[in-house]
């Protein structure tokens, strides 16, 4: 079974891209399943179910969605194997741009919205910088010049990635993406594999449920700013 990790900011078009990708993979006789990792709520499972896609959904709640992803991905792979899938796609909310839900040796796709701003690629961090493929969505809404400038910004952050424009409505570009997916290596387990980048530390008092504000309530690993007063 092949495992593909897909990450990106909320509303960047991840689910639409995955559905168009599944259309192409099904033409090759591939059985595809999806595990959706989100934060509080999602209705994407309804879209997958309407498409006849086997899907599992998990909500991280008060936990970082990418920490939640990495503590459950090994079980997700085992579910995909038991279900008899040819390809398992994990979709992560990617709400923390510092996090990187990418695994060494596993094809990693980052989805980014062309409308998010030309400087957005520089703000995303490892989620984009360490991806194998960067999928740019909503490129049909902007001009050719804007597409090229945005692609240049992506290239500056991740010069080695393949950059593809995919239309989540028409499916344009999804066939080429499916070719990359079909060339991905097969896996039977991800246990003992490593992340491509470490997760941020999450051992402060607020991570464990503290809600009060002030130094006396702040324990664990903290990072404070220095505020200078101009004289």
Buried (B, 14 or more C-beta within 10 A) or exposed (E): BBBBBBBBBEEBBBBBBBBBBBBBBBEEEBBBBBBBBBBEEBEBBEBBEEBEBBBBBBBBEEBBBBBBBBEBBBBBBBBBBEEEBBBBBBBBBBBBBBBBBBBEEBBBBBBBBBBBEEEBBBEBBBBBBBBBBBBBBBBEEBEEEBBEEBBEBBBEBBEEBBBBBBBBEEBBBBBBBBEBBBEBEEBEEBEEBEBBBEBBEBEBBBBEEEEEEEEEEBEEEEEEEEEEEEE
